[in-house]
Amino acid sequence: MPDSSPNLAWSGAVLREPQGRGRLLPVPEPAPPIARVIEAVRREAADAVVLRLDCGHPRHVRHRPPLSSHPWVLDDEACAQRVGHRIECLRCGQRQLPEHAEPYRRTAEFDEHTVPAGLRRAHTTKRGVWGRLVVERGELPLCFDPPLAIEVVARPGEPVIIPPELPHSVRPRGPVRFAVEFLRVRSDDG
Ligand SMILES: [Zn+2]
């Protein structure tokens, strides 16, 4: 998808010199993980569970020391106690739209004159709600506040994915026509 390598495009402009070589290579900064709430735990194996997070992503957790040490995974009761607690989601930091996210609403189309003031100020989608900034004409920079702290530009055919609950604002700087779609993952298992 066109939105898959924004982290390389943004603050990845850091240049470092690899040891022993006389040239500079771009070093992308890793996307920060985002803390999400565990909604459910499903057992996959005696030493592995899948967590359903409130962002809509699954997270696999295994107890296979020394590589991966999470002894609580072995115990059903300890797993159940994790529900409602937070755990870091790497995919949210990478702004990966969850596989089963479905659009359920779309705003009217706006241009550089009709952008609602609320979109120019820092705002967020609600828990579990993803946004997709779709540009029909021109381009529209979208700035994420920390923890993401990146600017990404939406263009025709290159929508920007907006993870739930992360503050962001649009920064029109020329003619543009765009809309925002809202998506979520329907949870049908307990
Ligand atoms: Zn996530």
Residues whose N, C-alpha, C, O or C-beta is under 5 A from the ligand:
A	BS01	ZN	C55 H57 C89 R91 C92
